[in-house]
Amino acid sequence: MPGVRTYLNYINGEWTSAARTFENRNPANTEELVGLFAKGGVEDISNAAEAAQCAFPAWSSLAAPARGSYLFRAAEILDSRFEQLALEMTREEGKTLPESKGEVRRSINIFRYFAGEGSRMPGHLAPSERDRVFMFSVRKPLGVVGLVTPWNFPSAIPAWKLAPALIAGNTVVIKPASAAPLSAWRLVEALAEAGLPKGVVNLVAGPGGELGEALVNAAPLKAISFTGSCGIGQWLHERASRRRLRIQLEMGGKNPTIVLADADFKAAVENTVNGAFFSTGQKCTATSRAIVEDAIYDRFVDALVERTAKLKVGDGREPGVDIGPAIDQNQLDTDLRYIEIGKKEGAKLKFGGRRLTDGAYAKGYFVEPTIFTDVEEGMTIAQEEIFGPVLAVMRARDFDHAIKIANNIAFGLSASLQTQNVSRIFDYVQKIEAGLLTVNLPSAGVEYQLPFGGTKDSSFGPKEQGPAALDFYTDYKTVYLKY
């Protein structure tokens, strides 16, 4: 198409075309074509994995601080393009421009954080029971790792997989989500411009089913890290286990915000709205259940509706917009389907629930932020992940009842507690079944310095981010030295 850029795959240090392309469109205005992407196939994945295998000996032998220097340079390149990258993210994913800027900044900081890990890379040192024996262990990379990343954080999640994989000495094949591939493409572009040796990082875009299977079957592959749906994660686990590949899965959530009667009321309302509706609810850590103590339930619902009614839905590039579109038609249909399920099961539709189609909304995938009340534990909208701006408000008798409701779920990613009672906070930390806990904050909004990951059906394998990220991307050599 004249005037539309085609973004190529990156294999063995070369930008490579493909026989087919696929479109990347703005979900706020589907008439706006962000770009065309080379549609990779099985052969591209095979070539990328072979290139990564060939690059591994030299890359893994390079001193870790020297590997870090490439990440530092890539971070500087990304920083110099900060405004451009944020605008591109809003165009391809739909989140508001302030949210995109926050994510791009986070990606840059992740690169810098793990670049610094190259000067640490800690192992273990322990005294021997034997005379004149020195014992220690050092980390070693795994080899070729595959990274499969989602569309909802199209820069931050690729960054927090790429950076620790590379600093540990692995080589990489990354497959970004087809719904929003440009942000990951920009990370790889920056690494290439930073002078990363050929074959160390390879990017192949295209359909998840075909490329995912090709990646997990690629002979050089030693590990695969995946963020996405539970169904695909389960399939990937089964396929990877046949080959005894190391695997890391980050999947769904059905995250509660527990609001107790003694909470800072205004802050609790704000935190619940933020967790439920910002980023259009398209976060694995988003609040999808608000569990409210009976004593303030009615008052809290009224305030929640009042605050939600002030949210502005629209194109994320426009000032004042709080909520962008769903990512695509499929996600929009999912949101609307669950809204209908909620109504049929007897929950009370308190606010929203409609697709927006008038005027500027006509060309995008817009849906109102939606609040259901009188939601019971067994209802579908209280159990299944929707991944959209749909909040189920549930009533709890007291703190213990709220914890019981919160834990009565297959997922265990994040949770939030709104209270001013210190004893309740520590009880919550002990009793809640989730991997990421917040207190007097939204359930969504984590930082890169600490481990990220959940429990139960939400996660499998070692944690991501922070110092723990290296646990997945490295193994150990243990040495006993007699002198």
C-alpha positions in Angstrom: 0.0 0.0 0.0 1.4 3.4 -0.9 2.6 5.4 2.1 2.2 2.5 4.5 5.4 1.0 6.0 6.0 -2.7 6.0 7.8 -3.9 9.1 10.1 -6.9 8.4 11.1 -9.8 10.6 14.6 -9.8 12.2 16.5 -13.0 11.7 20.3 -13.5 12.1 21.0 -9.8 12.1 19.0 -9.0 8.9 15.6 -7.5 8.3 13.8 -10.1 6.2 10.6 -9.9 4.2 8.0 -12.6 3.9 5.6 -13.7 1.1 2.6 -12.5 3.1 1.9 -9.5 5.3 -0.8 -8.8 7.9 -2.3 -5.5 9.0 -1.9 -3.6 12.3 -4.8 -1.2 12.7 -5.8 1.4 15.3 -8.6 -0.1 17.5 -10.0 3.4 18.1 -10.3 4.0 14.4 -10.1 0.8 12.3 -9.8 2.9 9.1 -6.3 4.0 10.3 -3.6 1.5 9.3 -0.7 1.6 11.6 1.5 -0.6 9.4 1.9 -3.9 7.6 4.0 -6.7 9.1 5.8 -9.5 7.4 3.8 -12.6 8.2 6.4 -15.2 9.3 6.0 -18.9 8.9 7.5 -22.2 10.2 10.6 -21.8 8.1 11.2 -18.3 9.6 11.0 -19.7 13.1 13.4 -22.5 12.2 15.9 -20.0 10.7 15.6 -17.7 13.7 16.2 -20.6 16.1 19.2 -21.8 14.1 20.7 -18.3 14.0 20.2 -18.0 17.8 21.9 -21.4 18.3 24.9 -20.3 16.2 25.2 -17.0 18.1 25.0 -18.6 21.5 28.6 -19.7 22.1 30.1 -16.2 21.5 27.3 -14.3 23.3 27.4 -16.5 26.4 31.2 -16.3 26.5 31.1 -12.5 26.5 31.5 -11.0 30.0 28.2 -10.1 31.6 29.0 -6.4 32.1 29.9 -6.3 28.4 26.5 -7.8 27.6 25.0 -5.1 29.8 26.6 -2.4 27.8 24.4 -3.3 24.8 21.3 -3.0 27.0 22.4 0.4 28.2 22.9 1.6 24.7 19.5 0.2 23.6 17.9 2.0 26.5 19.4 5.3 25.4 18.1 4.8 21.9 14.6 4.1 23.2 14.8 7.1 25.5 15.6 9.3 22.5 12.4 8.2 20.8 10.2 8.3 23.9 7.4 10.4 22.5 7.3 8.5 19.2 7.1 5.2 20.9 4.3 6.2 23.2 2.2 7.6 20.4 2.8 4.4 18.3 1.7 2.3 21.3 -1.6 4.2 21.7 -2.2 3.9 18.0 -1.7 0.2 17.9 -3.1 -0.9 21.3 -5.6 1.8 22.2 -4.5 2.7 25.7 -4.4 6.3 26.6 -1.3 8.3 25.8 -0.4 8.9 29.5 -0.6 5.1 30.0 1.6 4.5 27.0 4.2 7.0 28.2 4.3 5.2 31.5 4.8 1.9 29.8 7.6 3.1 27.5 9.4 4.6 30.5 9.0 1.3 32.3 10.5 -0.6 29.4 13.5 1.8 29.3 14.0 1.3 33.0 13.8 -2.5 32.7 16.6 -2.4 30.1 18.7 -0.3 32.4 17.9 -2.4 35.5 19.0 -5.7 33.9 22.0 -4.0 32.2 23.2 -3.3 35.7 22.6 -7.0 36.7 25.5 -7.8 34.4 27.9 -6.4 37.0 26.4 -8.6 39.7 25.1 -11.9 38.5 25.3 -13.5 41.9 26.0 -17.2 42.6 26.5 -19.0 45.9 29.4 -19.4 48.2 29.4 -21.9 51.1 32.0 -23.4 53.5 32.9 -27.0 53.1 33.0 -29.6 55.8 36.3 -30.8 54.4 39.7 -29.3 54.9 41.1 -27.1 52.2 38.1 -27.4 49.9 36.6 -24.3 48.4 32.9 -24.5 47.2 30.9 -22.2 45.0 28.3 -22.1 42.3 28.0 -19.7 39.3 25.1 -19.0 37.0 25.1 -20.3 33.4 22.7 -19.5 30.6 20.3 -22.0 29.2 20.9 -21.5 25.4 18.1 -20.5 22.9 15.0 -19.3 24.6 11.6 -18.5 23.0 9.5 -15.6 24.1 5.8 -15.3 23.3 4.3 -12.0 24.4 0.8 -10.5 24.6 -0.8 -7.3 23.2 -2.0 -5.6 26.4 1.5 -4.5 27.5 3.2 -4.6 24.1 6.5 -3.0 25.2 6.9 -3.7 28.9 6.3 -7.5 28.8 8.7 -8.1 25.9 11.2 -5.9 27.7 11.0 -7.8 31.0 11.5 -11.1 29.1 14.2 -9.9 26.7 16.4 -8.1 29.1 17.0 -10.8 31.7 17.3 -13.5 29.0 20.0 -11.5 27.3 22.0 -10.4 30.3 22.1 -14.0 31.5 23.8 -14.9 28.2 21.0 -16.6 26.3 20.0 -15.9 22.7 16.4 -15.2 21.8 13.6 -15.8 19.4 10.6 -13.5 20.2 7.1 -13.8 18.7 5.1 -10.7 19.6 1.3 -10.6 19.6 -0.2 -10.0 16.2 -2.7 -7.4 17.5 0.1 -5.1 18.6 3.5 -6.1 17.3 5.1 -2.6 16.7 6.1 -1.9 20.2 8.1 -5.1 20.5 9.5 -4.5 17.1 10.9 -1.1 18.3 12.7 -2.9 21.2 14.4 -5.2 18.8 15.2 -2.3 16.5 16.9 -0.5 19.3 18.9 -3.6 20.2 20.0 -4.0 16.6 21.1 -0.4 16.5 22.9 -0.8 19.7 25.2 -3.3 17.8 23.9 -6.6 19.3 25.8 -9.4 17.4 23.8 -11.1 14.7 21.6 -13.9 15.8 21.5 -12.9 19.4 18.0 -11.6 19.1 15.5 -12.7 16.4 11.9 -11.5 15.9 9.3 -13.3 13.9 5.7 -11.9 13.7 2.7 -13.7 12.6 -0.1 -16.1 13.6 0.1 -17.4 17.2 -1.0 -21.0 16.5 1.3 -21.7 13.6 4.4 -19.9 15.0 3.8 -21.0 18.5 3.9 -24.7 17.5 6.9 -24.1 15.3 8.7 -22.4 18.2 8.0 -25.1 20.7 9.2 -27.7 18.2 12.4 -25.9 17.1 15.3 -28.2 17.9 17.7 -25.6 19.4 15.1 -24.3 21.9 15.9 -24.9 25.5 13.2 -22.8 27.2 10.0 -20.8 26.5 8.4 -17.9 28.4 4.8 -17.2 27.6 2.3 -14.5 28.7 -1.3 -14.9 27.5 -4.5 -16.9 27.9 -4.9 -19.9 30.2 -6.0 -22.1 27.2 -2.9 -21.4 25.1 -0.7 -21.7 28.2 -2.1 -25.1 29.0 -1.5 -26.2 25.4 2.0 -24.8 25.4 2.8 -26.6 28.7 1.7 -29.9 27.3 3.8 -29.5 24.2 6.9 -28.2 26.0 6.8 -30.9 28.6 7.1 -33.6 25.9 10.5 -32.1 25.1 11.3 -31.4 28.7 11.8 -27.7 27.9 12.0 -25.3 30.8 8.7 -23.3 30.7 7.4 -20.2 32.3 3.7 -19.2 32.1 1.9 -16.0 33.1 -1.8 -16.3 32.4 -5.2 -15.2 33.7 -6.5 -13.4 36.7 -9.9 -12.7 38.4 -8.5 -10.2 40.9 -10.4 -8.9 44.0 -10.3 -5.6 45.6 -11.6 -6.0 49.2 -13.1 -2.8 50.7 -13.6 -2.8 54.5 -15.8 -0.4 56.3 -12.8 1.4 57.9 -11.1 2.2 54.6 -10.3 5.7 53.4 -13.6 5.8 51.5 -12.7 8.3 48.7 -9.3 6.6 48.1 -11.0 3.1 48.0 -13.4 4.3 45.4 -10.6 5.8 43.3 -8.4 2.7 43.6 -11.3 0.4 42.6 -12.2 2.5 39.6 -8.5 2.7 38.6 -8.0 -1.1 38.9 -11.2 -2.0 37.1 -11.3 0.4 34.2 -8.0 2.0 33.3 -6.4 0.4 30.3 -9.9 -0.7 29.4 -9.6 -3.4 32.0 -7.2 -5.2 29.7 -4.7 -6.1 32.4 -4.1 -9.5 33.9 -3.9 -7.6 37.3 -7.1 -5.6 36.8 -9.8 -5.6 39.4 -12.7 -7.6 38.2 -14.3 -8.2 41.6 -15.0 -5.6 44.3 -15.8 -7.3 47.5 -17.3 -4.7 49.8 -18.1 -5.0 53.5 -21.8 -4.9 54.1 -21.8 -1.9 56.4 -20.7 0.4 53.5 -21.9 -1.6 50.5 -24.8 0.6 49.3 -22.9 3.8 49.9 -19.8 2.4 48.1 -21.8 1.3 45.1 -23.4 4.7 44.8 -20.0 6.4 44.9 -18.5 3.9 42.5 -21.2 4.6 39.9 -20.9 8.3 40.4 -17.1 8.2 39.8 -17.4 5.8 36.9 -19.9 8.0 35.2 -17.2 10.8 35.0 -14.8 8.6 33.0 -14.4 9.6 29.4 -14.2 6.9 26.8 -12.5 7.7 23.5 -9.4 7.7 21.3 -6.4 7.5 23.7 -4.6 10.2 21.9 -7.1 12.8 22.9 -6.6 14.8 26.1 -8.9 13.9 29.0 -9.7 10.4 27.7 -9.6 7.8 30.5 -10.6 4.6 28.7 -9.6 3.6 25.2 -11.2 0.9 23.0 -11.0 -2.9 23.3 -8.1 -4.2 21.3 -10.1 -5.8 18.5 -13.5 -7.2 17.5 -13.0 -10.5 19.2 -12.3 -8.8 22.6 -15.2 -6.5 22.2 -17.5 -9.4 21.5 -16.1 -11.1 24.6 -16.9 -8.1 26.7 -20.5 -7.8 25.4 -21.0 -11.6 25.7 -20.1 -11.6 29.4 -22.3 -8.5 30.0 -25.2 -10.5 28.6 -24.3 -13.5 30.7 -24.3 -11.3 33.8 -27.8 -10.0 33.1 -29.1 -13.5 32.4 -27.7 -14.9 35.6 -29.5 -12.3 37.7 -26.8 -9.8 38.5 -28.0 -6.2 38.5 -26.6 -4.0 35.7 -25.9 -0.9 37.7 -24.0 1.1 35.1 -22.9 0.9 31.5 -23.1 -2.3 29.5 -23.5 -0.9 26.0 -21.3 -0.8 23.0 -20.6 2.8 21.9 -21.3 3.4 18.2 -22.3 7.0 17.8 -20.1 9.7 16.2 -16.4 9.3 16.8 -17.1 5.8 18.4 -18.5 4.4 15.1 -15.1 3.3 13.7 -13.7 1.8 16.9 -14.2 -1.1 19.4 -15.7 1.0 22.3 -17.7 -0.3 25.2 -18.9 1.5 28.3 -17.3 0.8 31.6 -19.7 -1.6 33.3 -20.7 -2.3 36.9 -22.8 -5.3 38.1 -24.0 -5.4 41.7 -25.7 -8.2 43.6 -23.2 -10.6 42.1 -23.0 -14.1 43.8 -19.9 -16.3 44.0 -21.1 -18.9 41.6 -22.0 -16.5 38.8 -19.9 -16.7 35.6 -18.9 -13.1 35.8 -17.6 -13.8 39.3 -15.5 -16.7 38.2 -14.2 -16.3 34.6 -11.7 -13.8 33.3 -13.3 -11.2 31.0 -10.3 -9.0 30.3 -12.5 -5.9 29.8 -14.0 -3.0 31.7 -16.6 -5.2 33.6 -16.7 -5.0 37.4 -18.6 -7.4 39.6 -19.5 -5.9 43.0 -20.0 -8.5 45.7 -21.2 -8.1 49.3 -19.3 -9.5 52.3 -20.4 -9.8 55.9 -17.0 -9.0 57.4 -13.3 -9.4 56.7 -13.2 -13.2 57.0 -16.1 -13.6 54.7 -14.4 -11.2 52.2 -11.2 -13.4 52.2 -13.3 -16.5 51.7 -15.0 -15.0 48.7 -11.7 -13.7 47.3 -10.1 -17.1 47.5 -13.0 -19.0 46.0 -11.6 -18.8 42.5 -9.3 -20.8 40.2 -7.0 -17.8 39.8 -4.5 -16.2 42.1 -2.6 -13.4 40.4 -3.2 -10.1 42.3 -5.4 -8.8 45.1 -6.0 -5.5 46.8 -7.2 -4.6 50.3 -8.6 -1.2 51.3 -8.4 -0.7 55.1 -6.7 1.4 57.8 -6.6 -1.6 60.2 -3.0 -2.8 60.5 -3.9 -6.1 62.0 -6.3 -6.8 59.1 -3.5 -6.0 56.7 -1.2 -8.7 58.1 -4.1 -11.1 58.3 -4.7 -10.4 54.6 -1.0 -10.9 53.7 -1.2 -14.3 55.4 -4.5 -15.6 54.1 -5.0 -14.2 50.6 -4.3 -16.7 47.8 -2.5 -14.4 45.3 1.1 -13.7 44.2 0.8 -9.9 44.0 -0.7 -8.1 47.0 -1.5 -4.4 47.3 -2.8 -2.4 50.2 -4.6 0.9 49.8 -3.5 0.9 46.1 -5.2 -0.4 42.9 -4.7 -4.2 42.2 -2.9 -3.2 39.0 0.4 -1.3 38.8 3.5 -3.2 39.6 7.2 -2.2 39.4 10.1 -4.0 37.9 12.3 -4.3 40.9 10.4 -7.2 42.6 9.2 -10.6 41.5 6.0 -10.7 39.4 3.7 -13.7 39.2 0.8 -15.5 40.7 -0.4 -18.7 42.2 -3.0 -21.4 41.3 -4.1 -21.3 37.6 -2.6 -17.8 37.0 1.1 -18.8 36.8 3.5 -21.7 36.4 7.3 -21.7 36.8 9.7 -19.2 38.2 8.7 -15.6 38.7 9.4 -12.7 36.3 11.0 -9.3 37.0 13.4 -8.2 39.7 16.3 -10.4 40.8 14.0 -13.5 40.6 13.9 -13.1 36.8 17.3 -14.7 36.5 16.1 -17.9 38.1 14.2 -18.9 34.9 16.9 -17.8 32.4 19.9 -19.5 34.2 21.0 -22.7 35.6 24.0 -23.4 38.0 27.4 -24.8 37.8 28.6 -26.0 41.2 32.3 -26.2 41.8 34.3 -28.1 44.5 38.0 -27.1 44.5 40.7 -28.8 46.6 43.7 -26.6 47.2 
